[in-house]
Amino acid sequence: MKKHEEFRQMSDEQLQLTLRDTVKNLFHLRFQSATDRLETPSEITQAKRQVARIKTIMRERQLGLRGQKPLTGETHA
């Protein structure tokens, strides 16, 4: 399982591919769970969290939240 730092170092295209692969893997895990062939049920939870991490990073990039410089020189009264 990859850490969030590894996801942040990926390009947008790499994130898209990783997301697609993870969602496909999650589908297969759910299918195995439904047919009682899943060995470790925690894999489903891990895959869900990985999808959430990737989507969060993609959304942050879309909004420009990560890596954005703080505003300086403005006063809030």
N, C-alpha and C positions, 0 to 999 in steps of 0.2 A: 504494500500500500504506500502511496506517495504522500509526502508531507505537503503542507500548503506552501512552503517555501519553493518546492520544486515546481508547483503549479504556477507560482508567480513568475518564475524564470522562463516559462514557456511563452511562445508567441500565440497570437489569437487563433491561428490555424491549428496549431498543436493542441490548444485547449479544446477547440471544436471536435477534433478527432478523438481526443481522450474522453470527452463527454459522450460522444456517440458510442465509443467502445464500452464505457462504463454502464450506460443505459442498456445496451444490448446484453451485457453480462448480468445486470440486475434482472432483466426479463428472464434469462435462462435460470438464474437462481430461484426466482419465484416459481417458475415452471417445475423445477426440481423439488421445491418445497411442496407444491401441490400434489406431486406424484410420490411423495415420501422417499425421495432419493437424495435429499440434501444432507450432507454429512455434518456440516457446521452451520447452524442457523445464524450465527453472528455475522456470517459473510453478507447477508442481506442488509443488515444494519450498517456495516462498513461501506457497502456499495452506495447506500442511500446518502451517507455522510459525504462520501467522495463526490457524488453528483451535486450535493448542496455546496460544497467547497468550490467546485469548478464554476457553478452558476454564480456564486457570490463574487468570485474574482472577475468573471466576465462582466457582471453588473457594475462593479466598482470601476473597471476600466471604461465602461460606457459612460458613466457619470463623471469620470475623471477624479474620483475620490482618492485613490492611492497614488502616492508620488506627487501630489499636487502641493505646490509651495504655499505656505500660509500667507494670508494677506497681511501686508505691512503698511504702515502709514495711515491706516484708517482708524478713526476714533469712534467708538460707539457710545453715544450719550443717552 
